[in-house]
Amino acid sequence: KQKKAVNVPGYILGRPVTTVGTLCFYDNDNLISISFPKQTKKIDDCAFAECVNLESVEAENVVSIGEEAFCSDEVLKTIAFGNKLRTIKRSAFYECGNITSIELNDQLESIGSYAFGRTGIAQLPDIGQNVRIGSEIFYYSKWEKEQKDDFIVINNSLQVYKGQEQTVVIPDGITAIEGAFDASVDNNEYPIKLKTVYIPTSVTSIDRCSFYDQEDVTVYIPASVTEIGIQTVKSENGSEYDSIFEDPSSATIVTTAGSAAEKFAKEHNITCKIVDSWTVPDASY
């Protein structure tokens, strides 16, 4: 089969091509490059997933990139979407190992979980403080793997814990925990298995799966946390509400009476200890 460079037409039968539909080019191993007309605003879920020979994508006015839109495009290297992009959804560029850099525009509003996971991106792009981000948006990317800090934080969101302490005191000033202690990946280098986590009062939300595969762990959750298990950037296909633990029977939540954490523990059959307050140990890092 002949490999092709595709220029998407601006109009078909007199109608503007505004959207590239779900699975439109999925698993197309002939496609090597594609360019979009100015009329195209949206790329739907998995539209170009597993296009193993796709090397470049060019567009002017794309506003939204769907879930796994370019997932597992192994040789994709050049991506240009103009300056109107607002939404990059979950795993949009996951496992695009040849993408080494990405520029984000001022119009961007949200980046879904794992959007640039396992890419070759080596330098963190400029992400505006008002951009809503999901869990581990640079999960196991080149940039993330090269970070030496114990706590990998983007826009006050704790994305990853890379330390070696089993008793973790999360630094004050962090406002969200986004998948940071998810150890469910096979042969993961980090995070390690934990015993105790102390969450500061600056934190207001904990994303789903943030403590997956952490067994026999105790998490101290203050009343400041009002959202637990709710995805920061909601998924159209996935659950909007889920547990932060993979096995609720192996976790303990310590919190104060009437807190969102107490309610969450009851709803998910998690062991919950109610206290008036607690003493946070001195961090050794």
Disulfide bonds with the S-S distance in Angstrom:
none
